[in-house]
Every structure is written in C-alpha cells, then in structure tokens.
Amino acid sequence: RQQQTHSQHHFTASTMVHFHSYEVVHVHVYADTLLAETSLHGHKYAIDAMLGATTPAASGPVTVLTSDPDDLAALCGGRVTVIKV
C-alpha cells in the first residue's frame, strides 16, 4: 500500500467534513490543512488543529470546551460549537 503525503493530495476543511473514516486520511494531514487555511503557524496552534481535525469523525453535533475559544473557532469554522470555560 503506497503511503500518501500532503503533497500528493490537498484537502480543504469543507471536503474533509464528508470523510467518515480516518483510514482515508491521516488526522495530521487535515490538521495541517486547517492551519494553512487559517494562516496560523507554530506549536501554539498545533494541538488545537489536531483537536479540530478529529471533529469530523463525530457522529453528531460537536461541542468543544476550551479556555481559548478564538483559536478553535478560527480552525473549526462553523462545524463545531466552541464554548469558553
């Protein structure tokens, strides 16, 4: 089985929401896409991007509780409800 890399495929947030299996695409590739689409860079946003990249796998509406809602809201757009705690 050939390993797929980000350079071979480009996934946008809108198309990734339609994937229901992470066998198709690795979460880190989608996280990288979220970062690129929002022009966020660096380790400060990496964990938020990984969290945002897992949300399309949820079977229903997604709510994320966070102390930093602005970053997650930017990364996830309207696909999740972000609540500040």
Contacts in CASP RR format, 6 or more apart in sequence:
PFRMAT RR
TARGET T0000
AUTHOR 0000-0000-0000
METHOD contacts of the structure
MODEL  1
RQQQTHSQHHFTASTMVHFHSYEVVHVHVYADTLLAETSLHGHKYAIDAM
LGATTPAASGPVTVLTSDPDDLAALCGGRVTVIKV
4 25 0 8 1.000
4 29 0 8 1.000
6 29 0 8 1.000
6 32 0 8 1.000
6 33 0 8 1.000
9 25 0 8 1.000
9 29 0 8 1.000
10 33 0 8 1.000
11 25 0 8 1.000
11 29 0 8 1.000
11 30 0 8 1.000
11 33 0 8 1.000
12 33 0 8 1.000
12 37 0 8 1.000
13 33 0 8 1.000
13 34 0 8 1.000
13 37 0 8 1.000
13 77 0 8 1.000
13 79 0 8 1.000
16 25 0 8 1.000
16 30 0 8 1.000
16 33 0 8 1.000
16 53 0 8 1.000
16 56 0 8 1.000
17 56 0 8 1.000
17 79 0 8 1.000
18 56 0 8 1.000
19 25 0 8 1.000
19 56 0 8 1.000
20 56 0 8 1.000
20 57 0 8 1.000
22 57 0 8 1.000
27 50 0 8 1.000
27 53 0 8 1.000
27 54 0 8 1.000
28 50 0 8 1.000
28 53 0 8 1.000
30 53 0 8 1.000
30 56 0 8 1.000
31 46 0 8 1.000
31 49 0 8 1.000
31 50 0 8 1.000
31 52 0 8 1.000
31 53 0 8 1.000
32 49 0 8 1.000
34 49 0 8 1.000
34 52 0 8 1.000
34 53 0 8 1.000
34 75 0 8 1.000
34 76 0 8 1.000
35 41 0 8 1.000
35 42 0 8 1.000
35 45 0 8 1.000
35 46 0 8 1.000
35 49 0 8 1.000
35 75 0 8 1.000
38 74 0 8 1.000
38 75 0 8 1.000
40 49 0 8 1.000
40 71 0 8 1.000
40 74 0 8 1.000
40 75 0 8 1.000
44 71 0 8 1.000
45 71 0 8 1.000
45 75 0 8 1.000
48 66 0 8 1.000
48 68 0 8 1.000
48 71 0 8 1.000
48 72 0 8 1.000
48 75 0 8 1.000
49 75 0 8 1.000
51 64 0 8 1.000
51 72 0 8 1.000
52 64 0 8 1.000
52 72 0 8 1.000
52 75 0 8 1.000
52 76 0 8 1.000
52 80 0 8 1.000
55 62 0 8 1.000
55 64 0 8 1.000
55 76 0 8 1.000
55 79 0 8 1.000
55 80 0 8 1.000
56 79 0 8 1.000
61 81 0 8 1.000
62 79 0 8 1.000
62 80 0 8 1.000
62 81 0 8 1.000
63 80 0 8 1.000
63 81 0 8 1.000
63 82 0 8 1.000
63 83 0 8 1.000
64 72 0 8 1.000
64 76 0 8 1.000
64 80 0 8 1.000
64 81 0 8 1.000
64 82 0 8 1.000
64 83 0 8 1.000
65 83 0 8 1.000
65 85 0 8 1.000
66 72 0 8 1.000
66 82 0 8 1.000
66 83 0 8 1.000
66 84 0 8 1.000
66 85 0 8 1.000
67 84 0 8 1.000
67 85 0 8 1.000
69 82 0 8 1.000
69 83 0 8 1.000
69 84 0 8 1.000
72 80 0 8 1.000
72 82 0 8 1.000
73 82 0 8 1.000
76 82 0 8 1.000
END
